[in-house]
Amino acid sequence: MTLSMPRRLAVALLVWFAVVPGVVAVSPAGGGSGASGGPVPTADDPLPAFEKAARPLRTADPSGPFEDLRPFGQVVGGAVMVGIGEAAHGSHDFVTFRHRALRYLVEEKGFRSFVLEANWSAGLRLDDYLLTGRGDPARIMSEEFQNAYLLLHSQDYLDMFRWMRAYNIAHPDDPLRFAGNDNAYAGPELYDRVVGHVRRAHPDLLPAVTELYRGLRPTLPVGEWMRAATTAPLDERRARAERTGRVLALLRAREPAGMDDDHAWAVQHATAVDQVARMYAFDLMDPEAAPAAMAYRDTVMAENTLWWHRHIGHRLVLGGHNSHLYTSSSTPVLPVTQGSVLRQRLGGGYLAVGLSFDRGAVHATEQGLQNPVDEDVKRFEVEPAAPGSVEHTLDRVSHRNWYLDLRTAPPAARTWLDAPRPKREIGTHWPRDPDRVNLLRSVDAVVYLHEIRPSRLLPRD
């Protein structure tokens, strides 16, 4: 049954990742028909302009030489933060392209951090593995990437983390770092780190902080905790947020006069705890609250990413769904995007790269499913894009896979791109209706893949 828009907003909020709709399109497309007997371009057809400016992409596989990515380096220029999106969470090829771009930007452009649409506490555990080799990344991912994050539990991401660790072994004095920027879960280690800092630096606050955090430190696995949090009474959820906010205020009131790295980290950990509590303090079943809640979530992701950039000092690659990295909204569910906040704060220092595809297969769950588990994930075939969609036109370019800097594209291409058009944006659920995306006002560059494959999901420990 097709959900009404108010109901869809509420369900999207509960599922977190499924805030971006998609579409099953059934009309055939050309697959590079611009050079193989496709429709003859008309006077207002943007195809010749796309053909002129598109740069061929040799592969989405992370390994291999970088010659075809060197023009991409020119697109990046002096940006300090490059958001590389995905048009489907459950895709192998979008993740591997991002991995390939990360390798290139690390090895040839001096980037040193990767930030992902994952929880802050998951990021801390994986960052510790990258720096020290402690822990098993597969086990960490199994424990952390559950519920709305279960599509991150893939061999594709594991390969990326293992490559980052191998890089750090070879470059111990110049390591790569990783952070999660999302706010659906705050692990027990965050509470422990905040309390540990208070015990060492502000022992007079320890009784108050211990009491305020009493009963809040998670004892359930991530997926079960998130399920319980979404169904807890609203008054209880709001009381938790009031308590976490008081801890944060106590710590902020003790800001040192000079630089104190331990205090800065403790405040950020307490901030992450509070961000999670405040996310669940929204009325998750009120459709009118959904846009405000999702705007809060995207603002939080932007603020956490900016904190990491300022504190660590790295140029970084930011990963997430297109809809979050766009510099303008493509759906009523998300009135404020992470990308729009980053553009406002960094200007041209933030580069948004949107991804698109014509056909293939993805992993996803059925429409409207809340609190998914591994058994809910299925393989879905995605038919060629329909006429009138963004993808249908982009697929006519003769290159099978390619990328384009929209800022320097020919006028005919920019004119065509400067209009809202249907575009697949597949989150956790499938099928969904398309967004209407104005690419020219949403991204600085686009990467197009003719066909994608589903992610390689890992078995759960």
Order of alpha helices (4+ residues) and beta strands (2+ residues): alpha-alpha-beta-alpha-beta-alpha-beta-alpha-alpha-alpha-beta-alpha-alpha-alpha-alpha-alpha-alpha-beta-alpha-alpha-beta-beta-alpha-beta-alpha-beta-beta-beta-beta
